[in-house]
Amino acid sequence: MARYLMIAYTTYMHDGRVKRHAEALADRGDHIDVICLANAKADAVSKVNLIGLEMPRYRGPSKAAYFRSYVRFFALASAMAVRLSLKGRYSAVIVCTMPDAAIVCAIMPKLFGSKVVLDIHDTMPELYRDKFGGARGAAGARLLMLEERMSAWWADAVLAVHDLHRERLQQAGVPARKIHVVMNAPDTKIFLERKSIIGPAQTFTVACHGTVTARLGLDLLVKAVGLLKDAIPNLRLNIIGEGDHLAGIRALVDHLKLASRVKFMNLVPVEELPALLAGADVGVVPYQPSSATHLMLPVKLLDYATIGIPVIAARLRTIEHYFGDGAVELFEPGDAEDLARAIMDLYGDPLLRIRLVERARVALNALSWKNQKDEYLRTIDMLVAA
């Protein structure tokens, strides 16, 4: 039985990619330890051995606070990785980003003979530039690009989340031979396809879930709902998530007098998410245009499409690449009026909603979790055998 270690600056129950990848190894009989942030519901996990570090995950505007949180995690996770490695060598250590520098936690296991995989979930230089902006943001992004290359150099293999992400990593200097694409794909044992596309007529519910940050455009969605409050009297918006922009979104809802139409729900473990989305008539991906969001294939889009919820999404490069042939209803990013137009179109045309679901299902076939799981396990096995 092979032994694997996964290290992730996140909570296991809320990160679908970490959870799917760890349990894919466990399901075939491998031993898998996961060092992550502690979570109250961790006791419910039986397939993997979770080692929860008692520290919060920082999300906010302070660069210094991010740095302190990362350094603390690196210290705790590195010490734990050494302790666990002394019990027996791991076949591989899988480091999940962000941040890319978390690969320092795998230095000692690698010296003990373990292979190291860097699983890059998001492009950190672009995210930093978008979040902090200005000359300092650009300078920080250049440093993070160097950090990304150095982290990839230290790794034996690098995982990208889609083909355009692979191209971006190659352009940044990561050797093509190291990069393997394992796309995000919802687990169809959790995200079951619903039987009915057209829901009850009492309300028309729009849903959006995930981390609440400025770049993800929830303010745009709230404004679009405000524009439609007279045209669609039964329109409702469900926001499921947490983040540093949540207070601003609540304030905007109050300012536009939409409190009776907008419902806020806390982030939940992946297994509980489908139940919260079950009543949605439309799922919206309202991302603002930026260098980072153009590189994202949003997990929420894949969740909606897997369940059978028609999707409205911003016209961004990666979204259009995979879902551009009428599989989602696209709107011009940053344009609340065009987003309102898209919601109105789907509200007034049930057949359009059905067509979107059917075409999204076709687009999803190549991205299925079964295919991605096979590719993930094949990549890990090839690396360990090399």
Secondary structure by P-SEA (a helix, b strand, c coil): cbbbbbbbcccccccaaaaaaaaaaaaabbbbbbbcccccccccccccccccccbbbbbcccaaaaaaaaaaaaaaaaaaaaaaaaaccccbbbbbcccccccccaaaaaaabbbbbbbccccaaaaaaaacccaaaaaaaaaaaaaaaaaaaaccbbbbccaaaaaaaaaaccccccbbbbcccccccccccccccccccccbbbbbbccccccccaaaaaaaaaaaccccccbbbbbbbcccaaaaaaaaaaaacccccbbbbccccccccccccccccbbbbcccccccccccccaaaaaaaaabbbbbbccccccccccccccccccccccaaaaaaaaaaaaacaaaaaaaaaaaaaaaccccaaaaaaaaaaaaaaaaac
